[in-house]
Amino acid sequence: MLGFMFEALAASEGLDLEVRTAGTHAAEGQGVSARTRDALEALEDLDVDVTTHRSRVLTDDDVAWADVIFAAEGDHLRFVGVRHPEASVKTVQLAAFVREAPLDGDLADRVADVASRGPRDEFDVADPAGGNQATYDHCARELWALAQATMVLLGED
């Protein structure tokens, strides 16, 4: 969900932002679920085409390519830290970045500041997998608010 949101927001704001999406335990090659699609379609001001998306697992190439890796949950942060320890300074929980990132300095320094605090469960955006449509809708609304705030912070760099 978050990748679609970042791409749409960057395009609407004219930000030069490239987005790759990958999961920590994704089933390779899966399309977007009907519940995810419906949750995204229910968001006002978000118009995305999810038909070509395929899931994939985070790779070494993704880690090397990324300036920032946003994780929704502390467990995702821990996964990246174990599999890609070199990425620890550029991997942050999305909600922690929004709530605690310094407002000045370059992006790498602001991300590293938040990353140094490590994963914290209170910043988790719960994975809706296995939940009903209301669970997916709630997750999408939470991510949408965080994505919008993140774009403001990224636009300041």
Backbone as CSV, one residue per row, in Angstrom:
resi,resn,N_x,N_y,N_z,CA_x,CA_y,CA_z,C_x,C_y,C_z
1,MET,0.815,-1.191,0.000,0.000,0.000,0.000,0.858,1.255,0.000
2,LEU,1.861,1.254,0.837,2.671,2.459,1.018,3.398,2.869,-0.259
3,GLY,3.879,1.922,-1.016,4.573,2.253,-2.256,3.673,2.996,-3.230
4,PHE,2.432,2.531,-3.370,1.477,3.229,-4.235,1.246,4.654,-3.739
5,MET,1.134,4.788,-2.433,0.876,6.102,-1.850,2.044,7.050,-2.091
6,PHE,3.263,6.576,-1.848,4.440,7.424,-2.069,4.540,7.855,-3.529
7,GLU,4.321,6.920,-4.447,4.413,7.264,-5.871,3.380,8.312,-6.258
8,ALA,2.151,8.136,-5.805,1.086,9.083,-6.141,1.361,10.458,-5.545
9,LEU,1.785,10.496,-4.298,2.060,11.775,-3.644,3.256,12.484,-4.269
10,ALA,4.301,11.752,-4.575,5.482,12.353,-5.199,5.118,12.957,-6.549
11,ALA,4.323,12.238,-7.324,3.904,12.749,-8.631,3.066,14.014,-8.483
12,SER,2.155,14.022,-7.529,1.281,15.190,-7.360,2.036,16.403,-6.816
13,GLU,3.109,16.156,-6.073,3.907,17.248,-5.505,5.089,17.635,-6.382
14,GLY,5.304,16.884,-7.451,6.433,17.166,-8.326,7.780,16.822,-7.709
15,LEU,7.781,15.893,-6.780,9.029,15.478,-6.138,9.726,14.420,-6.988
16,ASP,11.038,14.514,-7.073,11.832,13.523,-7.790,12.105,12.374,-6.820
17,LEU,11.232,11.398,-6.828,11.297,10.305,-5.866,11.079,8.990,-6.602
18,GLU,12.019,8.084,-6.452,11.867,6.745,-7.013,11.519,5.801,-5.869
19,VAL,10.566,4.942,-6.127,10.060,4.037,-5.100,10.213,2.602,-5.567
20,ARG,10.741,1.765,-4.700,10.714,0.316,-4.882,9.991,-0.256,-3.683
21,THR,9.198,-1.266,-3.930,8.537,-1.935,-2.815,9.050,-3.362,-2.710
22,ALA,9.192,-3.805,-1.490,9.622,-5.178,-1.228,9.220,-5.522,0.197
23,GLY,8.977,-6.775,0.418,8.581,-7.219,1.743,9.680,-8.008,2.419
24,THR,9.481,-8.253,3.692,10.442,-9.060,4.437,10.099,-10.544,4.348
25,HIS,8.839,-10.848,4.186,8.398,-12.242,4.079,7.332,-12.374,2.990
26,ALA,7.526,-11.678,1.900,6.544,-11.666,0.811,6.579,-12.974,0.028
27,ALA,5.427,-13.329,-0.488,5.343,-14.448,-1.425,5.630,-13.873,-2.808
28,GLU,6.707,-14.305,-3.413,7.145,-13.746,-4.695,6.062,-13.835,-5.767
29,GLY,5.892,-12.734,-6.482,5.061,-12.718,-7.670,3.566,-12.614,-7.468
30,GLN,3.126,-12.383,-6.249,1.690,-12.296,-6.000,1.153,-10.908,-6.365
31,GLY,-0.057,-10.872,-6.882,-0.727,-9.611,-7.154,-1.307,-9.033,-5.874
32,VAL,-1.812,-7.836,-5.992,-2.453,-7.169,-4.863,-3.758,-7.889,-4.529
33,SER,-3.994,-8.098,-3.248,-5.225,-8.768,-2.837,-6.437,-7.861,-3.073
34,ALA,-7.588,-8.465,-3.158,-8.824,-7.702,-3.354,-9.053,-6.741,-2.188
35,ARG,-8.732,-7.169,-0.980,-8.932,-6.288,0.185,-7.984,-5.095,0.136
36,THR,-6.741,-5.316,-0.284,-5.802,-4.203,-0.425,-6.291,-3.247,-1.503
37,ARG,-6.680,-3.787,-2.634,-7.200,-2.954,-3.724,-8.381,-2.117,-3.260
38,ASP,-9.326,-2.755,-2.583,-10.515,-2.046,-2.124,-10.171,-0.979,-1.087
39,ALA,-9.212,-1.260,-0.217,-8.803,-0.274,0.790,-8.161,0.939,0.128
40,LEU,-7.346,0.707,-0.886,-6.721,1.815,-1.601,-7.758,2.617,-2.384
41,GLU,-8.687,1.938,-3.010,-9.727,2.622,-3.790,-10.640,3.455,-2.903
42,ALA,-10.764,3.093,-1.633,-11.639,3.821,-0.722,-11.033,5.144,-0.245
43,LEU,-9.736,5.323,-0.449,-9.085,6.553,0.001,-9.366,7.697,-0.963
44,GLU,-9.846,8.797,-0.416,-10.045,9.983,-1.241,-8.686,10.517,-1.665
45,ASP,-8.625,11.112,-2.816,-7.412,11.745,-3.338,-6.309,10.769,-3.717
46,LEU,-6.614,9.495,-3.768,-5.604,8.521,-4.194,-6.173,7.730,-5.360
47,ASP,-5.526,7.852,-6.499,-5.958,7.139,-7.693,-4.757,6.353,-8.205
48,VAL,-4.767,5.047,-7.983,-3.637,4.212,-8.392,-4.133,2.997,-9.155
49,ASP,-3.260,2.482,-9.996,-3.533,1.257,-10.734,-2.699,0.147,-10.109
50,VAL,-3.343,-0.802,-9.488,-2.641,-1.867,-8.777,-2.505,-3.147,-9.601
51,THR,-2.994,-3.127,-10.831,-3.101,-4.372,-11.601,-1.760,-4.986,-11.989
52,THR,-0.722,-4.199,-12.136,0.561,-4.750,-12.581,1.519,-5.061,-11.433
53,HIS,1.165,-4.685,-10.216,2.068,-4.899,-9.077,2.233,-6.384,-8.777
54,ARG,3.471,-6.773,-8.472,3.770,-8.130,-8.026,4.671,-8.035,-6.799
55,SER,4.373,-8.840,-5.809,5.137,-8.822,-4.563,6.511,-9.442,-4.760
56,ARG,7.439,-8.998,-3.921,8.786,-9.565,-3.938,9.462,-9.304,-2.605
57,VAL,10.494,-10.074,-2.343,11.243,-9.973,-1.096,12.398,-8.989,-1.281
58,LEU,12.696,-8.248,-0.243,13.797,-7.295,-0.234,15.111,-7.999,-0.588
59,THR,15.876,-7.419,-1.525,17.138,-8.014,-1.974,18.326,-7.132,-1.600
60,ASP,19.510,-7.682,-1.747,20.734,-6.905,-1.530,20.782,-5.698,-2.463
61,ASP,20.338,-5.885,-3.703,20.317,-4.790,-4.669,19.383,-3.665,-4.214
62,ASP,18.221,-4.016,-3.675,17.288,-3.008,-3.161,17.936,-2.193,-2.050
63,VAL,18.598,-2.891,-1.151,19.238,-2.232,-0.007,20.337,-1.282,-0.481
64,ALA,21.149,-1.730,-1.412,22.226,-0.879,-1.934,21.662,0.323,-2.675
65,TRP,20.554,0.157,-3.383,19.940,1.208,-4.179,19.284,2.297,-3.341
66,ALA,18.683,1.912,-2.214,17.831,2.818,-1.434,18.620,3.846,-0.636
67,ASP,18.091,5.057,-0.627,18.584,6.086,0.294,17.927,5.916,1.657
68,VAL,16.677,5.489,1.647,15.901,5.262,2.866,15.071,4.000,2.666
69,ILE,14.987,3.203,3.718,14.097,2.047,3.727,13.091,2.297,4.843
70,PHE,11.828,2.465,4.448,10.772,2.662,5.428,10.139,1.325,5.749
71,ALA,10.002,1.039,7.027,9.383,-0.194,7.501,8.116,0.162,8.272
72,ALA,7.109,-0.670,8.146,5.850,-0.418,8.846,5.887,-0.917,10.287
73,GLU,6.650,-1.964,10.541,6.678,-2.580,11.870,8.109,-2.749,12.372
74,GLY,8.238,-2.785,13.684,9.535,-3.036,14.293,10.140,-4.353,13.843
75,ASP,9.302,-5.361,13.626,9.809,-6.656,13.160,10.451,-6.535,11.784
76,HIS,9.919,-5.659,10.934,10.533,-5.435,9.627,11.906,-4.799,9.787
77,LEU,12.006,-3.871,10.715,13.281,-3.213,11.001,14.307,-4.240,11.497
78,ARG,13.860,-5.118,12.383,14.747,-6.161,12.903,15.211,-7.099,11.784
79,PHE,14.287,-7.462,10.897,14.620,-8.332,9.769,15.714,-7.699,8.918
80,VAL,15.529,-6.442,8.558,16.527,-5.751,7.735,17.850,-5.678,8.490
81,GLY,17.803,-5.400,9.774,19.030,-5.308,10.573,19.821,-6.602,10.615
82,VAL,19.122,-7.732,10.646,19.791,-9.037,10.675,20.316,-9.408,9.292
83,ARG,19.478,-9.254,8.271,19.854,-9.648,6.912,20.764,-8.641,6.210
84,HIS,20.632,-7.369,6.581,21.370,-6.300,5.910,21.874,-5.293,6.946
85,PRO,22.790,-5.704,7.816,23.214,-4.804,8.897,23.776,-3.475,8.407
86,GLU,24.326,-3.463,7.196,24.859,-2.218,6.644,23.765,-1.186,6.386
87,ALA,22.521,-1.628,6.356,21.400,-0.727,6.077,20.780,-0.144,7.344
88,SER,21.324,-0.472,8.499,20.684,-0.039,9.754,20.586,1.481,9.874
89,VAL,21.526,2.226,9.315,21.486,3.687,9.423,20.489,4.330,8.475
90,LYS,19.943,3.557,7.544,18.978,4.126,6.601,17.627,3.408,6.618
91,THR,17.387,2.630,7.666,16.131,1.897,7.796,15.400,2.387,9.036
92,VAL,14.176,2.876,8.831,13.400,3.434,9.945,11.950,2.988,9.868
93,GLN,11.322,2.951,11.031,9.887,2.754,11.067,9.241,4.045,10.576
94,LEU,8.296,3.913,9.694,7.645,5.060,9.085,7.069,6.006,10.136
95,ALA,6.302,5.479,11.074,5.671,6.336,12.082,6.716,7.007,12.981
96,ALA,7.798,6.333,13.271,8.856,6.947,14.077,9.494,8.103,13.321
97,PHE,9.710,7.926,12.028,10.287,9.000,11.213,9.364,10.215,11.222
98,VAL,8.080,9.990,11.017,7.125,11.101,10.985,7.084,11.824,12.321
99,ARG,7.123,11.090,13.393,6.950,11.708,14.712,8.238,12.229,15.332
100,GLU,9.384,11.690,14.928,10.608,12.034,15.646,11.758,12.557,14.802
101,ALA,11.616,12.580,13.490,12.734,13.030,12.649,13.012,14.509,12.893
102,PRO,14.278,14.870,13.004,14.619,16.293,13.095,14.123,17.012,11.842
103,LEU,13.769,18.251,11.992,13.233,19.009,10.865,14.303,19.686,10.035
104,ASP,15.540,19.676,10.529,16.618,20.283,9.752,17.726,19.266,9.529
105,GLY,18.613,19.567,8.603,19.688,18.659,8.237,19.323,17.900,6.983
106,ASP,20.306,17.211,6.426,20.004,16.456,5.210,19.277,15.166,5.570
107,LEU,18.670,14.578,4.575,17.827,13.413,4.789,18.586,12.266,5.451
108,ALA,19.788,11.985,4.993,20.556,10.865,5.563,20.776,11.052,7.058
109,ASP,21.076,12.265,7.471,21.294,12.540,8.900,20.003,12.420,9.697
110,ARG,18.902,12.892,9.124,17.617,12.813,9.823,17.174,11.359,9.966
111,VAL,17.382,10.567,8.910,17.031,9.149,8.966,17.930,8.425,9.976
112,ALA,19.216,8.684,9.920,20.152,8.032,10.842,19.812,8.353,12.293
113,ASP,19.388,9.593,12.549,19.005,9.982,13.910,17.866,9.106,14.411
114,VAL,16.838,8.937,13.604,15.695,8.110,14.014,16.090,6.634,14.044
115,ALA,16.855,6.189,13.078,17.279,4.787,13.024,18.083,4.388,14.257
116,SER,18.854,5.322,14.794,19.698,5.011,15.961,18.874,4.648,17.192
117,ARG,17.622,4.979,17.187,16.747,4.691,18.332,16.195,3.272,18.298
118,GLY,16.352,2.599,17.141,15.937,1.208,17.019,14.436,1.039,16.893
119,PRO,14.019,-0.213,16.720,12.593,-0.502,16.552,11.826,-0.350,17.865
120,ARG,10.625,0.180,17.747,9.748,0.322,18.910,8.330,-0.046,18.513
121,ASP,7.756,-0.947,19.280,6.434,-1.477,18.954,5.352,-0.402,18.907
122,GLU,5.498,0.664,19.665,4.457,1.698,19.673,4.338,2.427,18.336
123,PHE,5.316,2.257,17.456,5.270,2.871,16.137,4.830,1.893,15.043
124,ASP,4.421,0.705,15.419,3.999,-0.276,14.428,2.699,0.127,13.731
125,VAL,2.663,-0.102,12.431,1.423,-0.088,11.664,1.146,-1.559,11.387
126,ALA,0.134,-2.072,12.037,-0.120,-3.513,11.998,-0.451,-3.999,10.594
127,ASP,0.165,-5.099,10.221,-0.102,-5.754,8.948,-1.538,-6.267,8.959
128,PRO,-2.324,-5.922,7.947,-3.718,-6.356,7.953,-3.940,-7.788,7.480
129,ALA,-2.881,-8.470,7.040,-3.025,-9.814,6.473,-3.856,-10.708,7.388
130,GLY,-4.849,-11.339,6.786,-5.728,-12.236,7.523,-6.925,-11.536,8.130
131,GLY,-6.930,-10.215,8.086,-8.040,-9.463,8.659,-9.181,-9.271,7.668
132,ASN,-10.253,-8.696,8.163,-11.398,-8.410,7.314,-11.194,-7.079,6.580
133,GLN,-12.153,-6.673,5.787,-12.007,-5.448,5.007,-11.828,-4.229,5.901
134,ALA,-12.500,-4.190,7.024,-12.358,-3.055,7.944,-10.913,-2.940,8.440
135,THR,-10.247,-4.058,8.664,-8.851,-4.060,9.092,-7.954,-3.482,8.000
136,TYR,-8.195,-3.877,6.767,-7.430,-3.346,5.638,-7.687,-1.855,5.458
137,ASP,-8.950,-1.450,5.580,-9.294,-0.035,5.433,-8.615,0.806,6.504
138,HIS,-8.615,0.313,7.730,-7.944,1.034,8.829,-6.453,1.178,8.543
139,CYS,-5.819,0.099,8.120,-4.389,0.134,7.804,-4.114,1.141,6.688
140,ALA,-4.936,1.121,5.651,-4.741,2.045,4.528,-4.871,3.495,4.986
141,ARG,-5.852,3.789,5.819,-6.021,5.170,6.319,-4.825,5.593,7.168
142,GLU,-4.326,4.682,7.996,-3.169,4.994,8.840,-1.926,5.242,7.974
143,LEU,-1.689,4.373,7.007,-0.547,4.557,6.111,-0.682,5.823,5.273
144,TRP,-1.896,6.133,4.834,-2.125,7.318,4.014,-1.752,8.587,4.783
145,ALA,-2.160,8.671,6.034,-1.809,9.829,6.865,-0.294,9.918,7.052
146,LEU,0.336,8.790,7.315,1.793,8.780,7.500,2.522,9.101,6.199
147,ALA,2.028,8.594,5.084,2.652,8.865,3.784,2.598,10.354,3.466
148,GLN,1.465,10.985,3.722,1.336,12.415,3.464,2.301,13.221,4.334
149,ALA,2.395,12.859,5.596,3.324,13.558,6.492,4.778,13.324,6.063
150,THR,5.074,12.117,5.624,6.430,11.801,5.167,6.798,12.650,3.948
151,MET,5.864,12.822,3.030,6.132,13.641,1.842,6.459,15.076,2.215
152,VAL,5.795,15.590,3.233,6.106,16.946,3.718,7.544,16.974,4.222
153,LEU,7.911,15.976,5.012,9.281,15.926,5.541,10.317,15.724,4.438
154,LEU,10.025,14.895,3.455,10.961,14.676,2.363,11.073,15.909,1.474
155,GLY,9.990,16.626,1.320,9.996,17.837,0.511,10.819,18.955,1.105
156,GLU,11.108,18.855,2.407,11.897,19.880,3.078,13.392,19.672,2.907
157,ASP,13.772,18.512,2.378,15.208,18.214,2.223,15.794,18.914,1.018
